[in-house]
Amino acid sequence: MDQNTDQNISFELQQLFQKQKQAFTENSYPSLEQRRQQLKSLQQMILQNKTEINVAINHDFSNRSHSETEMFEVMTSVFGIKYALKNLKKWMRPSKRHIGILFQPATGYVLYQPVGVVGIVVPWNYPLFLAIGPLCQALAAGNRVMLKMSESTPEFSALFKQLITQAFPEDLVCVVNGDAEVAQQFTQLPFNHILFTGASEVGKHVMRAAANNLTPVTLELGGKSPALVLADANIRESARRIAFGKAMNAGQTCVAPDYVLIPAQLQTQFIEEYSNAIQEFFPKLVDNPDYTAIINERQLNRLNRYLEDAAAKNATIKIITDASSGRRLAHYVLSNVTDDMQVMQNEIFGPLLPIVTYQQLDEAIDYINQRPRPLALYYFGYNKHDQQKVLMQTHSGGVCLNETLMHVGQEDLPFGGAGTSGMGNYHGHEGFVTFSHAKAVFDRPKFSLMRLFYPPYGTFIQKLILKLFIR
């Protein structure tokens, strides 16, 4: 860190970082049993406090579906920890590698070594799951961890700090709370790795700050994830699955289907089936505990501006649920949308679903490829040739075929973005590797044939070897 940067970081943050750095120096390769115990403590922390966690998140949202928190924050977090516990011994095992014939006798392997102190910046939309996931994998890899929680979820952030403080020593895991200025200071620390989840524009600032320390970064950003419906799809079932992906957390999910691409002749049927699905999920909006609210007034106002802008530019807007109440924003379908509308230029992150029509599959593929690479792509249809065509000719962080969101919940699949939707990935083994240094090790026994290659050059043996192997 240069002197100016050092002055910009609070003394408290520097103390926390130095404490963890020193602790890592004293134990730079925690044993399998130490790591397992840390993961068990993390799991126990969640299970013993799941009611308090649910209440805190609900309060921050003004209403967050308790079932969604249980299933998609608590349960998925516990699944990730259990998967790491089951596979950690295998992950830590050195990976044997091939040694070329000219370098024999020797062995080679990769040793996965902890990187050091990891910084994790947690967003507000899934504050437990998006903290526990990377924390679990960073601990599994043997690191020390500092987490910066979101200021948009103050009650949960305070609770999480309290729980982490009770479960772990400060030099192993600690939580930092505060506003955007604190977050900026946090990312200026000389971490050995930073994982940031959030908006693309903020991700750019994180990357700039990390560059000053040459800190590697994993960026989990967002984007406009398309749901591509083909003519051979089951429209009713496709609409229900897209509705589920859009309705979860009121659309405040980084991999929520952002808009639908569908053959023009199927648009009317799709809108009808989608509307039926949403109405079945949420027969009423007011006083419905399953209907999650928008996180705050700023986000609610942003979404309302998208609706006003689309209406002013002649989009057809259909309200599906009851009228909005407080921060519970109604679900809308928007058709006849154009590229100059704000709703088609920005990630929506809310319960608004634009519909874009196409005639031929190539047209839909071109539409996707002319835009920034999304975090997810959802394909609906059963023609294997068309599936492969879309998989091979489009770029996205991940793909679901005939489903939405579910790839994120698979611990044995990497999760990450592509292009402006992120870089690097984590979850499961990929998360372990992300938070590890893959150290190449070449091990030579006492006897070595390499002396045949020592100077002076031009010996008969050297010429013979060159003749045999360069051809």
PAKOL-545122 format. One record per residue (C-alpha): z, y, x negated; residue number from 1; residue in one letter. Coordinates in Angstrom, 1 decimal, padded with zeros to 4 digits. Each point is the difference from the previous one (the first is absolute). Example, Ala and Ser with C-alpha at 12.3 -4.5 7.8 and 13.67 -1.06 7.14 Angstrom:
BEGIN
     up  north   east resi resn
  007.8 -004.5 -012.3    1    a
 -000.7  003.4 -001.4    2    s
REM end
This chain:
BEGIN
     up  north   east resi resn
  000.0  000.0  000.0    1    m
 -000.8  003.5 -001.3    2    d
  002.6  002.7  000.1    3    q
 -001.3  001.8  003.0    4    n
 -000.2 -003.2  002.1    5    t
  003.5 -000.9 -001.1    6    d
  001.3  003.3  001.2    7    q
 -001.6 -000.6  003.5    8    n
  001.9 -003.2  000.6    9    i
  003.6  000.2  001.3   10    s
  002.8 -001.1 -002.3   11    f
  001.0 -002.6  002.6   12    e
 -003.4 -001.7  000.0   13    l
 -000.1  000.0 -003.7   14    q
  003.4 -001.6 -000.2   15    q
 -000.9 -002.7  002.4   16    l
 -003.2 -000.8 -001.9   17    f
  001.7  000.0 -003.4   18    q
  002.7 -002.3  001.4   19    k
 -002.6 -002.5  001.2   20    q
 -002.0  000.3 -003.2   21    k
  003.1 -000.8 -002.1   22    q
  000.9 -002.9  002.2   23    a
 -003.5 -001.4 -000.3   24    f
  000.2  000.3 -003.8   25    t
  003.2 -002.1  000.1   26    e
 -001.6 -002.7  002.2   27    n
 -003.7  000.2 -000.3   28    s
 -000.8 -003.5  001.3   29    y
  002.4 -001.0  002.8   30    p
  000.4 -003.7  000.5   31    s
 -001.4 -001.9  003.0   32    l
  003.5 -000.4  001.4   33    e
  000.7  003.7 -000.4   34    q
 -003.2  001.0  001.9   35    r
  000.7 -002.6  002.7   36    r
  003.4  001.4  000.6   37    q
 -001.3  003.5  000.3   38    q
 -002.6 -001.1  002.6   39    l
  002.7 -001.9  001.9   40    k
  002.2  003.2  000.0   41    s
 -003.0  001.9  001.4   42    l
 -000.6 -002.5  002.7   43    q
  003.7 -000.1  000.9   44    q
  000.1  003.8  000.2   45    m
 -002.8  000.0  002.6   46    i
  001.3 -002.8  002.1   47    l
  003.6  001.3  000.1   48    q
 -001.1  003.5  001.0   49    n
 -003.1 -000.5  002.2   50    k
  001.7  001.5  003.0   51    t
  000.9  003.2 -001.9   52    e
 -003.5  000.1 -001.4   53    i
 -001.6 -000.3  003.4   54    n
  002.2  002.8  001.4   55    v
 -000.7  002.4 -002.9   56    a
 -003.8 -000.5  000.2   57    i
  000.1  000.4  003.8   58    n
  001.9  003.3 -000.4   59    h
 -002.5  001.3 -002.5   60    d
 -003.0 -000.7  002.2   61    f
  002.0  001.2  003.1   62    s
 -001.2 -003.4  001.4   63    n
 -001.2 -002.9 -002.2   64    r
 -000.5 -003.3  001.7   65    s
  002.9 -002.2 -001.0   66    h
 -002.3 -003.1  000.2   67    s
 -002.5  001.6 -002.4   68    e
  002.7  000.8 -002.5   69    t
  001.4 -003.5  000.3   70    e
 -003.4 -001.7 -000.4   71    m
 -002.0  002.3 -002.3   72    f
  002.7  001.5 -002.2   73    e
  003.1 -002.4 -000.1   74    v
 -001.8 -003.3  000.4   75    m
 -002.9  000.8 -002.3   76    t
  002.4  001.3 -002.7   77    s
  002.0 -003.2  000.1   78    v
 -003.2 -002.1 -000.1   79    f
 -001.0  001.8 -003.2   80    g
  003.3 -000.6 -001.7   81    i
  000.1 -003.7  001.0   82    k
 -003.5 -000.4 -001.4   83    y
  000.9  001.6 -003.3   84    a
  003.1 -002.2 -000.2   85    l
 -002.1 -003.1  000.6   86    k
 -002.6  000.9 -002.6   87    n
  001.8  002.0 -002.6   88    l
  000.5 -002.9 -002.5   89    k
 -003.8 -000.7  000.1   90    k
 -000.8  003.7 -000.4   91    w
  002.2  000.4 -003.0   92    m
 -001.4 -003.0 -001.8   93    r
 -002.3  000.9 -002.9   94    p
 -003.7 -000.4  000.9   95    s
 -001.8 -002.3 -002.5   96    k
 -003.4  001.3 -001.2   97    r
 -003.0 -001.6 -001.8   98    h
 -000.3  000.4 -003.7   99    i
 -003.5 -000.2 -001.5  100    g
 -000.9 -002.8 -002.3  101    i
 -000.4  002.2 -003.1  102    l
  003.6  001.2  000.4  103    f
  001.6 -003.5  000.2  104    q
  002.6 -001.2 -000.5  105    p
  001.9  002.5  002.2  106    a
  001.3  000.7  003.5  107    t
 -000.3  003.0  002.1  108    g
  001.8  001.2  003.1  109    y
  000.8  003.1  002.1  110    v
  003.7  001.0  000.2  111    l
  000.7  002.1  003.1  112    y
  002.5  002.5 -001.2  113    q
  001.9  002.6  002.1  114    p
 -001.5  003.5 -000.5  115    v
  003.3  001.9  000.2  116    g
  001.0  002.6  002.6  117    v
 -002.2  000.1  003.1  118    v
 -000.2  003.0  002.4  119    g
 -000.9 -000.7  003.6  120    i
 -000.8  002.8  002.5  121    v
  000.5 -001.2  003.6  122    v
 -001.7  001.5  003.1  123    p
  001.5  000.6  003.4  124    w
 -002.1 -002.3  002.2  125    n
  001.6 -003.3 -001.0  126    y
  002.9  001.2 -002.0  127    p
  001.7 -003.4 -000.5  128    l
 -003.0 -002.3 -000.5  129    f
 -001.8  002.4 -002.4  130    l
  003.2  000.4 -002.0  131    a
  001.0 -003.7 -000.1  132    i
 -003.4 -001.4 -000.8  133    g
 -000.6  001.7 -003.3  134    p
  003.7  000.0 -000.9  135    l
  000.1 -003.8  000.5  136    c
 -003.0 -000.5 -002.3  137    q
  001.2  002.5 -002.6  138    a
  003.4 -001.8 -000.2  139    l
 -001.7 -003.4 -000.1  140    a
 -002.0  001.2 -003.0  141    a
  003.3  000.9 -001.7  142    g
  000.0  003.8  000.2  143    n
  002.4  002.9  000.9  144    r
 -001.1  002.0  003.0  145    v
  000.4  003.5  001.4  146    m
 -001.1  000.7  003.5  147    l
 -000.9  003.4  001.6  148    k
  000.4 -000.3  003.7  149    m
 -001.8  002.2  002.6  150    s
  001.6  003.2  001.2  151    e
 -001.6 -000.7  003.4  152    s
  002.4 -002.8  000.7  153    t
  003.3  001.6 -001.0  154    p
  002.4 -002.3  001.8  155    e
 -001.6 -003.2 -001.3  156    f
 -000.4  001.5 -003.5  157    s
  003.7  000.8 -000.1  158    a
  000.9 -003.5  001.3  159    l
 -002.3 -001.7 -002.5  160    f
  001.6  001.9 -002.9  161    k
  003.4 -001.1  001.2  162    q
 -001.0 -003.6  000.3  163    l
 -001.7 -000.1 -003.4  164    i
  003.0  001.6 -001.6  165    t
  002.2 -002.7  001.5  166    q
 -002.3 -002.8 -001.0  167    a
 -001.1  000.9 -003.5  168    f
  001.3  001.9 -003.1  169    p
 -001.6  003.3 -000.4  170    e
 -001.6 -001.0 -003.3  171    d
 -001.9 -002.8  001.8  172    l
 -001.1  001.6  003.3  173    v
  000.6  003.5  001.2  174    c
 -001.3  002.1  002.9  175    v
 -000.9  003.7 -000.2  176    v
 -000.2  002.2  003.1  177    n
 -001.3  003.5  000.4  178    g
 -003.0  002.2  000.9  179    d
 -003.5  000.3 -001.5  180    a
  001.3  001.8 -003.0  181    e
  002.3 -002.9 -000.8  182    v
 -003.0 -002.4  000.4  183    a
 -002.0  002.1 -002.4  184    q
  002.8 -000.1 -002.6  185    q
  000.4 -003.7  000.6  186    f
 -003.7 -000.8 -000.8  187    t
  000.3  002.1 -003.2  188    q
  002.5 -002.5 -001.5  189    l
 -001.4 -002.2 -002.8  190    p
  000.1 -003.2  002.0  191    f
 -001.6 -003.1 -001.3  192    n
 -001.8 -000.4  003.3  193    h
 -000.2  002.0  003.3  194    i
 -000.9 -001.4  003.4  195    l
 -000.8  002.7  002.6  196    f
 -000.7 -000.7  003.7  197    t
 -001.3  003.0  002.0  198    g
 -002.8  002.5  000.6  199    a
 -003.0  000.1 -002.4  200    s
  000.5  003.7 -000.8  201    e
  003.6 -000.5 -001.0  202    v
 -001.1 -003.1 -002.0  203    g
 -002.2  002.3 -002.1  204    k
  003.1  002.1 -000.9  205    h
  001.9 -003.2 -000.9  206    v
 -002.7 -001.1 -002.3  207    m
 -000.2  003.3 -001.7  208    r
  003.8  000.0 -000.6  209    a
 -000.2 -003.6 -001.3  210    a
 -002.8  000.9 -002.4  211    a
  002.2  002.3 -001.9  212    n
  002.1 -003.0 -001.0  213    n
 -002.9 -002.5  000.0  214    l
  001.9 -001.9  002.7  215    t
 -002.1 -002.7  001.7  216    p
 -000.2  000.5  003.8  217    v
 -000.5 -002.1  003.1  218    t
 -001.2  002.2  002.8  219    l
  000.2 -001.3  003.6  220    e
 -001.8  002.7  002.0  221    l
 -001.8 -000.1  003.3  222    g
 -003.4  000.9  001.5  223    g
 -002.0 -000.7  003.1  224    k
  000.1 -003.8  000.4  225    s
 -002.9 -001.0  002.3  226    p
  000.1 -002.8  002.6  227    a
 -003.6 -001.4  000.0  228    l
 -000.8 -001.9  003.2  229    v
 -003.2 -002.0  000.1  230    l
 -002.0 -001.1  003.0  231    a
  001.2 -003.7 -000.3  232    d
  003.6  001.0  000.2  233    a
  002.3 -000.8  002.9  234    n
  000.4  003.6  001.2  235    i
  003.2 -000.6  002.0  236    r
  001.8 -001.7 -002.8  237    e
 -001.4  002.4 -002.6  238    s
  001.2  002.9  002.1  239    a
  003.5 -001.5  000.3  240    r
  000.3 -000.6 -003.7  241    r
 -001.2  003.5 -000.9  242    i
  002.4  001.4  002.7  243    a
  002.9 -001.8 -001.7  244    f
 -000.9  001.3 -003.4  245    g
 -000.3  003.6  001.4  246    k
  003.1 -000.2  002.2  247    a
  002.4 -001.2 -002.7  248    m
  002.2  002.8 -001.0  249    n
 -002.1  002.3  002.2  250    a
 -002.9 -000.2 -002.5  251    g
  002.2  001.3 -002.8  252    q
 -001.1 -002.9 -002.3  253    t
 -002.0  000.5 -003.2  254    c
 -002.2 -003.0  000.9  255    v
 -000.3  000.8  003.8  256    a
 -003.6 -000.3  001.3  257    p
 -001.0  003.6 -000.2  258    d
 -003.3 -000.2  002.0  259    y
 -002.2 -002.6  001.6  260    v
 -003.7 -000.7 -000.8  261    l
 -001.6 -001.9  002.8  262    i
 -003.5 -000.7  001.4  263    p
 -000.9  002.8  002.5  264    a
 -000.5 -002.4  002.9  265    q
  003.6 -001.4 -000.4  266    l
  001.8  003.4 -000.2  267    q
  000.9  000.2  003.7  268    t
  001.3 -003.5  000.2  269    q
  002.0  000.4 -003.2  270    f
  001.7  003.3  001.3  271    i
  000.9 -001.8  003.2  272    e
  001.5 -003.0 -001.8  273    e
  001.8  002.2 -002.5  274    y
  001.5  002.1  002.8  275    s
  001.1 -003.1  001.8  276    n
  001.7 -001.4 -003.1  277    a
  001.9  003.3 -000.7  278    i
  001.1  000.2  003.7  279    q
  001.2 -003.6 -000.2  280    e
  001.9  000.7 -003.2  281    f
  001.6  003.2  001.4  282    f
  000.1  000.1  003.9  283    p
  001.8  003.3 -000.4  284    k
  000.6  002.5 -002.7  285    l
  003.1  001.9  001.0  286    v
  003.3 -001.8 -000.7  287    d
 -001.9 -003.0 -001.4  288    n
  002.0 -001.2 -003.0  289    p
 -003.1 -001.8 -001.4  290    d
 -002.1  003.2 -000.2  291    y
  000.5  001.5 -003.5  292    t
  000.1  003.8 -000.3  293    a
 -001.9  002.1 -002.5  294    i
  002.3  000.6 -003.0  295    i
  000.3  003.8  000.3  296    n
 -001.4  003.2  001.6  297    e
 -002.3  000.7 -002.9  298    r
 -001.8 -003.3  000.4  299    q
 -000.1  000.3  003.7  300    l
 -001.5  003.5 -000.2  301    n
 -002.6 -001.3 -002.4  302    r
 -001.1 -002.8  002.4  303    l
 -000.2  002.4  002.9  304    n
 -002.2  002.3 -002.1  305    r
 -002.3 -002.9 -000.5  306    y
 -000.3 -000.5  003.7  307    l
 -000.6  003.7  000.7  308    e
 -002.7  000.1 -002.7  309    d
 -001.7 -003.1  001.3  310    a
  000.1  001.4  003.6  311    a
 -001.5  003.3 -001.2  312    a
 -002.8 -001.9 -001.6  313    k
 -000.8 -001.9  003.1  314    n
  001.5 -003.4 -000.7  315    a
  000.8 -002.2  003.0  316    t
  003.7 -000.5  000.0  317    i
  001.8 -002.6  002.1  318    k
  003.8 -000.1  000.3  319    i
  001.1 -003.6  000.4  320    i
  003.8  000.2  000.5  321    t
  002.2  002.4  001.9  322    d
 -000.1  003.6 -001.2  323    a
  001.8  000.7 -003.2  324    s
  003.7  000.6  000.1  325    s
  001.9  001.7 -002.8  326    g
 -001.2 -001.6 -003.2  327    r
 -001.3 -003.1  001.8  328    r
 -003.7  000.7 -000.2  329    l
 -002.3 -001.6  002.5  330    a
 -002.8 -002.4 -001.1  331    h
 -003.5  001.4  000.1  332    y
 -003.5 -001.3 -000.5  333    v
 -002.6  002.4 -001.2  334    l
 -003.7 -000.6  000.4  335    s
 -003.1  002.1 -000.7  336    n
  001.7  001.1 -003.3  337    v
 -001.8  001.8 -002.8  338    t
  000.6  000.2 -003.7  339    d
  001.0  003.7  000.2  340    d
  003.1 -000.8  002.1  341    m
  003.4  000.0 -001.8  342    q
  000.7 -003.4  001.5  343    v
 -002.9 -001.4 -001.9  344    m
  000.7  001.8 -003.2  345    q
  003.6 -000.9 -000.5  346    n
  002.2 -003.1  000.1  347    e
  001.4  000.1  003.6  348    i
  003.4 -001.7 -000.4  349    f
  000.7  000.1  003.7  350    g
 -001.1 -001.5  003.3  351    p
 -003.5  001.5  000.2  352    l
 -002.9 -002.4 -000.2  353    l
 -003.6  001.4 -000.5  354    p
 -002.9 -002.2  000.9  355    i
 -003.3  000.1 -002.1  356    v
 -003.0 -001.9  001.2  357    t
 -002.8 -001.6 -001.9  358    y
 -003.2 -001.9  000.6  359    q
 -000.4 -002.4 -003.0  360    q
  002.6 -001.4 -002.4  361    l
 -001.7  001.7 -003.0  362    d
  000.6  003.3  001.8  363    e
  003.7 -000.7  000.3  364    a
  000.3 -001.1 -003.6  365    i
 -001.7  003.2 -001.2  366    d
  002.4  002.0  002.2  367    y
  003.0 -001.6 -001.8  368    i
 -001.5  000.3 -003.4  369    n
 -000.9  003.7  000.3  370    q
  003.7  000.7  000.4  371    r
  003.0 -000.3 -002.4  372    p
  001.1 -003.6 -000.5  373    r
  002.6 -001.0  002.6  374    p
  003.3 -001.8 -000.5  375    l
 -001.0 -002.7  002.5  376    a
 -003.0 -001.1  001.9  377    l
  000.2 -002.1  003.2  378    y
 -003.0 -002.2  000.9  379    y
 -000.4 -001.5  003.4  380    f
 -002.6 -002.7  000.5  381    g
 -000.6 -003.6 -000.9  382    y
 -003.4 -000.1 -001.6  383    n
  000.8 -001.2 -003.6  384    k
 -003.2  001.6 -001.5  385    h
  000.9  003.4  001.5  386    d
  003.6 -000.4 -001.2  387    q
 -001.1 -000.7 -003.5  388    q
 -002.4  002.9  000.1  389    k
  002.7  002.4  001.0  390    v
  002.4 -001.4 -002.6  391    l
 -002.5  000.3 -002.8  392    m
 -001.6  003.3  000.9  393    q
  003.1  002.1  000.9  394    t
  003.0  001.0 -002.1  395    h
  003.5  000.2  001.3  396    s
  003.5 -000.8 -001.2  397    g
  000.3 -003.0  002.3  398    g
 -001.8 -001.7  002.9  399    v
  001.1 -001.8  003.1  400    c
 -002.6 -002.2  001.8  401    l
  000.7  000.1  003.8  402    n
  003.4  001.5 -000.4  403    e
  001.8  003.2 -001.0  404    t
  002.8  000.8 -002.4  405    l
  000.9 -003.7 -000.8  406    m
 -001.2  000.0 -003.6  407    h
  002.8  002.4 -000.9  408    v
  002.7 -002.5  001.1  409    g
 -001.3 -002.8 -002.3  410    q
  002.1 -000.2 -003.1  411    e
 -002.6 -002.1 -001.8  412    d
 -002.8  002.6  000.5  413    l
 -000.1  003.2 -002.1  414    p
  000.4  003.3  001.9  415    f
 -001.7  003.1 -001.3  416    g
 -002.7  002.6  000.5  417    g
 -003.5  000.7 -001.4  418    a
 -001.3  003.4 -001.1  419    g
  001.7  002.8  001.8  420    t
  002.2 -002.5  002.0  421    s
  001.9 -001.0 -003.2  422    g
  000.0 -001.8 -003.3  423    m
  001.8 -003.1 -001.1  424    g
  001.7 -002.4  002.3  425    n
  003.3 -001.8  000.6  426    y
  001.6 -002.7  002.2  427    h
  001.0 -003.4 -001.2  428    g
 -001.4 -001.2 -003.4  429    h
 -002.2  003.1 -000.3  430    e
  003.1  002.2  000.4  431    g
  001.8 -001.9 -002.7  432    f
 -003.0  000.5 -002.3  433    v
 -000.3  003.7  000.9  434    t
  003.6  000.6 -001.1  435    f
 -000.4 -002.2 -003.2  436    s
 -001.6  000.5 -003.4  437    h
 -002.3 -002.9 -000.7  438    a
  000.8 -000.5 -003.7  439    k
 -002.6 -002.1 -001.9  440    a
  001.6 -002.5 -002.4  441    v
 -001.9 -001.9 -002.7  442    f
  002.1 -002.7 -001.7  443    d
 -001.2 -001.5 -003.3  444    r
  001.6 -003.1 -001.6  445    p
  000.5 -000.3 -003.7  446    k
 -003.4 -001.3 -000.6  447    f
 -002.9  002.4  000.5  448    s
 -003.8 -000.2 -000.5  449    l
 -000.3  003.7  000.1  450    m
  000.2  000.0 -003.8  451    r
 -003.6 -001.1  000.1  452    l
 -000.9  003.5  001.3  453    f
  001.9  002.0 -002.6  454    y
 -001.9  002.0 -002.6  455    p
 -001.9 -000.2 -002.2  456    p
 -002.7 -000.4  002.7  457    y
 -003.2 -001.9 -000.3  458    g
  001.4 -003.4 -000.9  459    t
 -001.9 -003.2  001.0  460    f
  002.6 -000.9  002.7  461    i
 -000.3  003.5  001.5  462    q
 -003.8 -000.2  000.1  463    k
  000.1 -003.4  001.5  464    l
  002.4  001.1  002.8  465    i
 -002.1  003.1  000.7  466    l
 -003.1 -002.2  000.2  467    k
  001.7 -002.4  002.4  468    l
  001.5  002.5  002.4  469    f
 -002.4  002.9  000.0  470    i
 -003.1 -001.3  001.6  471    r
REM end
